[in-house]
Amino acid sequence: MEATITLEYANQKMAKAVANAVSPDNFKTPIGLNVKTVREEKKVVTFVECESKFATFTATIDDLLFSASTAEKTLETISK
């Protein structure tokens, strides 16, 4: 199973902050699960590839979107 999730922001600064917040670069993923997040200008693009259970795949995507939402809310609060 594979998914590409693209989140677009108003500016590159916001995209960079969210990408840094959700990037799993410093974490090990279970065998059969690959996650890579990159920033492309004002977009945060995450590639998810899962060779194990569907539940693992959907939980990974759910965690990613929850983390992105939390980062967005934090950045909005800070910028007020």
Residue, then its C-alpha position, 0 to 999 in steps of 0.5 A: m500500500e502506498a500513499t502520497i499526502t500533500l499539504e499546502y500552506a500560505n507560505q514557505k515558512m509555515a510549510k517548513a515548520v510543519a515539515n520539521a514537526v512531522s518529519p519522521d527522519n529521527f525515528k525508526t519505523p517498523i519493518g515494512l513501513n517507510v515514511k518520508t516527508v519533504r518540503e517543496e516550496k509551500k507544500v509538505v509532501t509525505f510518502v507512506e509505503c506499507e508492506s504490513k497490515f492495513a491497520t498500520f497503514t491507516a494509523t500511520i496516516d492518522d498520526l501524520l495528519f494529527s501531528a500536522s494539525t497540532a503543528e498548524k494550531t501551535l503556529e497559529t497560536i504563536s503568530k497571534 
